[in-house]
Structure formats: structure tokens, C-alpha cells
């Protein structure tokens, strides 16, 4: 890929903001210089926030044939070092604030960049079966696992989702998702492949995000749901003046339909894209595009309107099956476990592959596909609450709670019950200045769903625990409400 960038975008600016700009030719030279420094190491660990030249690290590792391993620098010292120690003898790059926290010797990223050699010997081509990226799963229900993405998985994703050089020279993408998430890796590679300039936001704040879009003439951006909600709250009801912004992608977790409709109203000239994927699938496998968003907003047809809550249609290069608990395929409209197959599907961890003999990967997500091929995600199978023998999906109840104008966040869990096996409890965060009572919310749920799906307990909290990419940490909410 480095050679493609060098030759295809030699004079085009691909990285940087007002402080520094890097062309395709310069990026290629930096990546090859970095590869020289990595040849004697088994991996490159990156422990830091977003950096304007972050792609140099990933491409240098690719040229050297070693894995790029971005880790969550927001973890406490013990957790951070535990992840780094899973890559013994690796070279560790960190930002200036994180480097002192690392037990192993860490190089400050800016110092490493400044010292890269310019006299570069020929580099041998790497095999596409080598591991390109190691990502630690978020660990919402257990300890993080090491997910492996090989070069062939990432290239299969790029070739299926992006046309090389398809971006105009003036296009720029604002990246605010963290580098240790698959969305950060995919955003980086797909936009470089398209020839779009990457602008990195080191830390997300809605006002800074809006100001950067204006200052850097950003045309494309990607956010996670918690970011989208905060941007919506920061923008006046009549919208924001962002004349260059063409496309806003979101993904990584469930977005409430109310927040999404508000976002579409506040940004009427922006094309919204919902991207669904997993770490193990090398990012996006289904897309809901701008035309689908507009149709869902304007249509009187309930089926079309419902698509606003869907993940869109699966990429042509991906096979999908919805299966029951016994592994039998289900017809359209029936809810079950989502299985995927395709060249970009890794399904591999450091402990081994989870692909079955026919190459299918069990996502452990529940969902269904409507008759027109739109995929609806209903939540994790592990999240299912079994109350009195009835299987209940928390996401269904949460969506009703989030439809209330006073509710900003909601999480439904199933604390143990001697009588029912599990009971239903909800933790709710209200919007600033808003008021609602627990009985009011229970009445709302009861009016939309049957009584057995109405939470017995609703508590109000100032905030709910999330990962940095917006996924609810349900186990922590369950611990809280089990003690309630």
C-alpha cells in the first residue's frame, strides 16, 4: 500500500493540519524510514492519543512486516502495562504524557519521528498473510482479547469498500475516534486509500470538533454515538454553519433514533452514513447510506421509516446468515444470531481462530434481516435477559426509554431474582435540565411493550459507564443495580 500511496498521491497532501502538511511521497519516505528502525523488533506498540502523523507508525510497521499494536492509553497504569507486556520485546511509542507511565522503555513518538533515517536500503515485500494489526477488544464483559487482523483482511476490506484515488484533492476527513479501535484503523487506511487528507483531533470536545471542521475545511468525518449526541446538543436547533461538511459517518455502538433524527434535522445538507462492523471483521460489513437516511426521514411507509434504526445493507463481498440457537438458518424477518463469512472476516485471536470449518464467524450479536436486505442489530446475545423463561432483549426496552424527550442515556440489565430468575432494572441519565419520574418512564414502556418487559426498577444516574467508543459497560451497570 505504501508504494501505491507514493506513486498515486506523490504531490497530494495526505496528512496534517495548519501546523504541518505531509504529501504522499513524504509519507512513503517516513514509513520506509520507520520500517528500518523496526526490523529488529517483533511488534510496534503505540500508546498514545491521536497524532497528526499517526499513519507513519502503522505504515512503517506494515513495511517492516511487524504488527501494529495500538493500546488504550486511558487505562490505569497497571492495565496499560499489562497490555503492553503481552507484546514482549516490542518497540513502544507513546505521547509525551503517556511515556512516563510505561514500565518498559518507551520512545516519545515525536522524538522517534525526528530521528527516522533518510538513507533507506531496499525493503523486501511482505506476505499478505502476516499479522498487520493487533487490537485489544473493549472487554465490556470480560478481560480484553487480542484480535488479529492480517494484511489480507484489511486489503479485502479496502478493495470492497473504497475506490483507490476516488477522493478529490481538496477533501479532508476529521478523525476523532481513538487509534486503538478498529474504526480508527479503518478510517486511517480507507481515507489514505481514497486520497483524502487526514486531520486528527487529539481529544474530543464538541466545540473543538465544530471549530476544526470549519478551520480545516473538513468534508468528511466519523464519530461514535456518544460524540454524535454531544455534537447535537452543542448545535442550535436551526443547525450549524459547516459549509464544507459533506458526509458524517457514525458507528461503534447503538444510536437512539431520537438523537439521529435530531442530528439529521440540525445538519440537513450533510449525508449521514451508519457503518456496522466488528474488530474481528476488519471494520465495516454493512452500510446505511445517505439516501436511505433521507428516505427513512421522509417516507410514510413504516417499513422504510424503520430502516433509520438499521445497520443498512451488507456489503456485496460479505455473506450473512441469521441462525437460531441450534445453528439452523432462519428466514428473513426472524431474529437470531448473526453469522458472517468473507475475505475480510478474521475471527482470529492470539489464542486461535473462531471460524468454523466452512469459514463462518459467529458475531454473538442478535439481529434480523428484513425482506429487502436491511440488517437490524438487536444487541449482544450475551445481554439477553431471561425473566420467567421469557427471553428479553434490553435494546428493545432501551429504545423506548430513549424516545422520551427527557432521557439522554438508558441501560437495561437483569439482576438476579429468586422468583423470576432475573428481573428487569434500568439505569437512566436525564438530559440537562429535564425532568421525568420512574413511574412516568414505566408507563411509557408499558404503553409500547407488554407488561412483562416493563422494568420493575428504574434508577437515575448522573452518567453511565461507557468505553471510549460509546459501548455501554453493562457489567458495571449490572453490579450497580444488583446492589440497589
C-alpha positions, 0 to 999 in steps of 0.5 A: 500500500505504501508504494501505491500511496507514493506513486498515486498521491506523490504531490497530494497532501495526505496528512496534517493540519495548519501546523504541518502538511505531509504529501504522499511521497513524504509519507512513503519516505517516513514509513520506509524510514520507520520500517528500518528502525523496526526490523529488529523488533517483533511488534510496534506498540503505540500508546498514545492519543491521536497524532497528526502523523499517526499513519507513519507508525502503522505504515512503517510497521506494515513495511517492516512486516511487524504488527501494529499494536495500538493500546488504550492509553486511558487505562490505569497504569497497571492495565496499560502495562499489562497490555503492553507486556503481552507484546514482549520485546516490542518497540513502544511509542507513546505521547509525551504524557503517556511515556512516563507511565510505561514500565518498559522503555518507551520512545516519545513518538515525536522524538522517534519521528525526528530521528527516522533515517533518510538513507533507506536500503531496499525493503523486501515485500511482505506476505499478505498473510502476516499479522498487520494489526493487533487490537485489544477488544473493549472487554465490556464483559470480560478481560480484553482479547487480542484480535488479529487482523492480517494484511489480507483482511484489511486489503479485502476490506479496502478493495470492497469498500473504497475506490483507490484515488476516488477522493478529490484533492481538496477533501479532508476527513476529521478523525476523532475516534481513538487509534486503538479501535478498529474504526480508527484503523479503518478510517486511517487506511480507507481515507489514505486509500481514497486520497483524502487528507487526514486531520486528527483531533487529539481529544474530543470536545464538541466545540473543538470538533465544530471549530476544526471542521470549519478551520480545516475545511473538513468534508468528511468525518466519523464519530461514535454515538456518544460524540454524535449526541454531544455534537447535537446538543452543542448545535442550535436547533436551526443547525450549524454553519459547516459549509464544507461538511459533506458526509458524517459517518457514525458507528461503534455502538447503538444510536437512539433514533431520537438523537439521529433524527435530531442530528439529521434535522440540525445538519440537513445538507450533510449525508449521514452514513451508519457503518456496522462492523466488528474488530474481528471483521476488519471494520465495516460489513454493512452500510446505511447510506445517505439516501436511505437516511433521507428516505427513512426521514421522509417516507410514510411507509413504516417499513422504510421509516424503520430502516433509520434504526438499521445497520443498512445493507451488507456489503456485496463481498460479505455473506450473512446468515441469521441462525437460531440457537441450534445453528439452523438458518432462519428466514428473513424477518426472524431474529437470531444470531448473526453469522458472517463469512468473507475475505475480510472476516478474521475471527482470529485471536492470539489464542486461535481462530473462531471460524468454523470449518466452512469459514463462518464467524459467529458475531454473538450479536442478535439481529434480523434481516428484513425482506429487502436486505436491511440488517437490524442489530438487536444487541449482544446475545450475551445481554439477553435477559431471561425473566420467567423463561421469557427471553428479553432483549434490553435494546428493545426496552432501551429504545423506548426509554430513549424516545422520551424527550427527557432521557439522554442515556438508558441501560437495561440489565437483569439482576438476579431474582429468586422468583423470576430468575432475573428481573428487569432494572434500568439505569437512566441519565436525564438530559440537562435540565429535564425532568421525568419520574420512574413511574412516568418512564414505566408507563411509557414502556408499558404503553409500547411493550407488554407488561412483562418487559416493563422494568420493575426498577428504574434508577437515575444516574448522573452518567453511565459507564461507557468505553471510549467508543460509546459501548455501554459497560453493562457489567458495571451497570449490572453490579450497580443495580444488583446492589440497589 
